[in-house]
C-alpha cells in the first residue's frame, strides 16, 4: 500500500484508477453479501414468526382429526362435494355468502384446514387429482373478506369508500367465486390425466 | 406419560403372556394411550412438514427477499400512478399487473397500500383483486404470504403423496389466479360504481327534499 502512495506521484493516473476499481468491487461485493445476509435473517424471522406456529397448529389439528376419526366423518361429508363440479360450486357459493364470508376469512384458517383435509383425501385416492385445481378456488372465495376495511384503509381510502367497498366486494364474491371455480375446472383439463 | 406407555410396550414384548389390564384401570390406560397417540400423530405430521417443506422454503425465501431488496419497493410506485388512468385499456394494468406485482414485491398485507395511487372509485376493486391473488401466488412464490401457505400446501401434499409433480398444478394455479383477479376487479368495479351512483342520487334527492 505504501509503495502505491509513493508511486502515485508519477504514475498516479493508473494507480488511482486501480484503487477506485478495488473500492467499487469491495463495496458491491459487500453490498451483495450484506443484502443476502439480511434477506436470510428476514426469512428465518418469517419462518419462526409465521410459518412454524401455523405448522404446529396444523399438526395438532391433524393429529386430533386423524386419531379421533373426525377426519373420516368430515371427509365423507366433503368427498362427494369435492369430487364433482356441482359440489365444488356448492362449496364456493356457501363460502361466498356475504354474511358467512367475513366469518370464514380470518387468517385463512378454515381454508387451510379444509385444504389439508382435501389433500389427505386426494392422497388416499378418494378424490381425482384433477379436482385439485378447482378445489383450490372452491375453498377460497372468502379470501380477505374479513380484512376489507383494513385493506382499504391501507390504501388510504375515505370512510365513504369503505362504506360502499365492503358490500361491493362481498356481493362481487357471490358472482366471481363460483365463476372462478368454473374457470379453474376448465383449466384443469389435462391435469394429472393421461387419458 | 410417554415413559409409562413405552415401559408398557417393552413389558408386553418381553412377556407376551401378560394380559391387558381390565376394569377401570384398563379403560384409563386405553384413554392414556389414545391421548398420547393423538399428539404423536400430530408430531409425525409436524416432522414431515418440517423436513419436507422448510429447507426449500427457507432458501427460496432468502433468494426472493434479496431480489426484492435489490429491485426496491419504490420502482412499482410509478406503475401505480399509471394504473389510475381511466379507460378500458388500463383495466389489465389496474387489476392484473399492479396487483400481481404488489403482491410479489410488497407481500400480504402491505400490497394493499398500492391502492393509494388510485381514485376512490377503484380502491375496493383493487383491494379485491390484490387480496384474491395472495393464495394463487403461493404455489411458486411462498414468500408473498407465508402465514397462509396451507391452502395450497395442504392440497399439494395429496398430489405429492400420489407421486405426481407439482409444477403443473402450481403454474395453472398461478395463471387461473390471474384470470380470476382480473375478472374480480372488473366485476367489483362495476358494482362499486353502481352503488356510488345510487348513493349520489339518494343524497341529491334528500337535499332537494330538504
Boltz contact constraints between the chains, C-beta under 6 A:
constraints:
  - contact:
      token1: [A, 35]
      token2: [B, 66]
      max_distance: 6.0
  - contact:
      token1: [A, 35]
      token2: [B, 69]
      max_distance: 6.0
  - contact:
      token1: [A, 36]
      token2: [B, 66]
      max_distance: 6.0
  - contact:
      token1: [A, 39]
      token2: [B, 62]
      max_distance: 6.0
  - contact:
      token1: [A, 39]
      token2: [B, 65]
      max_distance: 6.0
  - contact:
      token1: [A, 39]
      token2: [B, 66]
      max_distance: 6.0
  - contact:
      token1: [A, 40]
      token2: [B, 62]
      max_distance: 6.0
  - contact:
      token1: [A, 42]
      token2: [B, 65]
      max_distance: 6.0
  - contact:
      token1: [A, 43]
      token2: [B, 58]
      max_distance: 6.0
  - contact:
      token1: [A, 43]
      token2: [B, 61]
      max_distance: 6.0
  - contact:
      token1: [A, 43]
      token2: [B, 62]
      max_distance: 6.0
  - contact:
      token1: [A, 43]
      token2: [B, 65]
      max_distance: 6.0
  - contact:
      token1: [A, 46]
      token2: [B, 146]
      max_distance: 6.0
  - contact:
      token1: [A, 50]
      token2: [B, 146]
      max_distance: 6.0
  - contact:
      token1: [A, 50]
      token2: [B, 147]
      max_distance: 6.0
  - contact:
      token1: [A, 51]
      token2: [B, 146]
      max_distance: 6.0
  - contact:
      token1: [A, 55]
      token2: [B, 49]
      max_distance: 6.0
  - contact:
      token1: [A, 58]
      token2: [B, 150]
      max_distance: 6.0
  - contact:
      token1: [A, 59]
      token2: [B, 42]
      max_distance: 6.0
  - contact:
      token1: [A, 59]
      token2: [B, 45]
      max_distance: 6.0
  - contact:
      token1: [A, 59]
      token2: [B, 46]
      max_distance: 6.0
  - contact:
      token1: [A, 60]
      token2: [B, 42]
      max_distance: 6.0
  - contact:
      token1: [A, 62]
      token2: [B, 45]
      max_distance: 6.0
  - contact:
      token1: [A, 63]
      token2: [B, 38]
      max_distance: 6.0
  - contact:
      token1: [A, 63]
      token2: [B, 39]
      max_distance: 6.0
  - contact:
      token1: [A, 63]
      token2: [B, 41]
      max_distance: 6.0
  - contact:
      token1: [A, 63]
      token2: [B, 42]
      max_distance: 6.0
  - contact:
      token1: [A, 64]
      token2: [B, 38]
      max_distance: 6.0
  - contact:
      token1: [A, 66]
      token2: [B, 41]
      max_distance: 6.0
  - contact:
      token1: [A, 67]
      token2: [B, 37]
      max_distance: 6.0
  - contact:
      token1: [A, 67]
      token2: [B, 38]
      max_distance: 6.0
  - contact:
      token1: [A, 67]
      token2: [B, 41]
      max_distance: 6.0
  - contact:
      token1: [A, 108]
      token2: [B, 148]
      max_distance: 6.0
  - contact:
      token1: [A, 108]
      token2: [B, 151]
      max_distance: 6.0
  - contact:
      token1: [A, 111]
      token2: [B, 151]
      max_distance: 6.0
  - contact:
      token1: [A, 112]
      token2: [B, 150]
      max_distance: 6.0
  - contact:
      token1: [A, 112]
      token2: [B, 151]
      max_distance: 6.0
  - contact:
      token1: [A, 115]
      token2: [B, 150]
      max_distance: 6.0
  - contact:
      token1: [A, 115]
      token2: [B, 151]
      max_distance: 6.0
  - contact:
      token1: [A, 115]
      token2: [B, 154]
      max_distance: 6.0
  - contact:
      token1: [A, 115]
      token2: [B, 155]
      max_distance: 6.0
  - contact:
      token1: [A, 116]
      token2: [B, 150]
      max_distance: 6.0
  - contact:
      token1: [A, 116]
      token2: [B, 154]
      max_distance: 6.0
  - contact:
      token1: [A, 118]
      token2: [B, 155]
      max_distance: 6.0
  - contact:
      token1: [A, 119]
      token2: [B, 154]
      max_distance: 6.0
  - contact:
      token1: [A, 119]
      token2: [B, 155]
      max_distance: 6.0
  - contact:
      token1: [A, 119]
      token2: [B, 157]
      max_distance: 6.0
  - contact:
      token1: [A, 119]
      token2: [B, 158]
      max_distance: 6.0
  - contact:
      token1: [A, 122]
      token2: [B, 158]
      max_distance: 6.0
  - contact:
      token1: [A, 123]
      token2: [B, 158]
      max_distance: 6.0
  - contact:
      token1: [A, 123]
      token2: [B, 161]
      max_distance: 6.0
  - contact:
      token1: [A, 129]
      token2: [B, 159]
      max_distance: 6.0
  - contact:
      token1: [A, 129]
      token2: [B, 162]
      max_distance: 6.0
  - contact:
      token1: [A, 132]
      token2: [B, 155]
      max_distance: 6.0
  - contact:
      token1: [A, 132]
      token2: [B, 159]
      max_distance: 6.0
  - contact:
      token1: [A, 132]
      token2: [B, 169]
      max_distance: 6.0
  - contact:
      token1: [A, 133]
      token2: [B, 172]
      max_distance: 6.0
  - contact:
      token1: [A, 136]
      token2: [B, 155]
      max_distance: 6.0
  - contact:
      token1: [A, 136]
      token2: [B, 173]
      max_distance: 6.0
  - contact:
      token1: [A, 140]
      token2: [B, 135]
      max_distance: 6.0
  - contact:
      token1: [A, 143]
      token2: [B, 131]
      max_distance: 6.0
  - contact:
      token1: [A, 143]
      token2: [B, 132]
      max_distance: 6.0
  - contact:
      token1: [A, 144]
      token2: [B, 131]
      max_distance: 6.0
  - contact:
      token1: [A, 151]
      token2: [B, 112]
      max_distance: 6.0
  - contact:
      token1: [A, 151]
      token2: [B, 127]
      max_distance: 6.0
  - contact:
      token1: [A, 152]
      token2: [B, 123]
      max_distance: 6.0
  - contact:
      token1: [A, 152]
      token2: [B, 127]
      max_distance: 6.0
  - contact:
      token1: [A, 154]
      token2: [B, 112]
      max_distance: 6.0
  - contact:
      token1: [A, 154]
      token2: [B, 113]
      max_distance: 6.0
  - contact:
      token1: [A, 155]
      token2: [B, 112]
      max_distance: 6.0
  - contact:
      token1: [A, 155]
      token2: [B, 115]
      max_distance: 6.0
  - contact:
      token1: [A, 155]
      token2: [B, 116]
      max_distance: 6.0
  - contact:
      token1: [A, 155]
      token2: [B, 123]
      max_distance: 6.0
  - contact:
      token1: [A, 156]
      token2: [B, 116]
      max_distance: 6.0
  - contact:
      token1: [A, 157]
      token2: [B, 123]
      max_distance: 6.0
  - contact:
      token1: [A, 158]
      token2: [B, 120]
      max_distance: 6.0
  - contact:
      token1: [A, 161]
      token2: [B, 120]
      max_distance: 6.0
  - contact:
      token1: [A, 161]
      token2: [B, 123]
      max_distance: 6.0
  - contact:
      token1: [A, 164]
      token2: [B, 195]
      max_distance: 6.0
  - contact:
      token1: [A, 164]
      token2: [B, 196]
      max_distance: 6.0
  - contact:
      token1: [A, 165]
      token2: [B, 124]
      max_distance: 6.0
  - contact:
      token1: [A, 168]
      token2: [B, 124]
      max_distance: 6.0
  - contact:
      token1: [A, 168]
      token2: [B, 188]
      max_distance: 6.0
  - contact:
      token1: [A, 168]
      token2: [B, 191]
      max_distance: 6.0
  - contact:
      token1: [A, 168]
      token2: [B, 192]
      max_distance: 6.0
  - contact:
      token1: [A, 168]
      token2: [B, 195]
      max_distance: 6.0
  - contact:
      token1: [A, 169]
      token2: [B, 124]
      max_distance: 6.0
  - contact:
      token1: [A, 169]
      token2: [B, 128]
      max_distance: 6.0
  - contact:
      token1: [A, 169]
      token2: [B, 188]
      max_distance: 6.0
  - contact:
      token1: [A, 171]
      token2: [B, 191]
      max_distance: 6.0
  - contact:
      token1: [A, 172]
      token2: [B, 187]
      max_distance: 6.0
  - contact:
      token1: [A, 172]
      token2: [B, 188]
      max_distance: 6.0
  - contact:
      token1: [A, 172]
      token2: [B, 191]
      max_distance: 6.0
  - contact:
      token1: [A, 175]
      token2: [B, 187]
      max_distance: 6.0
  - contact:
      token1: [A, 176]
      token2: [B, 183]
      max_distance: 6.0
  - contact:
      token1: [A, 176]
      token2: [B, 184]
      max_distance: 6.0
  - contact:
      token1: [A, 176]
      token2: [B, 187]
      max_distance: 6.0
  - contact:
      token1: [A, 180]
      token2: [B, 180]
      max_distance: 6.0
  - contact:
      token1: [A, 183]
      token2: [B, 176]
      max_distance: 6.0
  - contact:
      token1: [A, 183]
      token2: [B, 179]
      max_distance: 6.0
  - contact:
      token1: [A, 184]
      token2: [B, 176]
      max_distance: 6.0
  - contact:
      token1: [A, 187]
      token2: [B, 172]
      max_distance: 6.0
  - contact:
      token1: [A, 187]
      token2: [B, 176]
      max_distance: 6.0
  - contact:
      token1: [A, 191]
      token2: [B, 168]
      max_distance: 6.0
  - contact:
      token1: [A, 192]
      token2: [B, 164]
      max_distance: 6.0
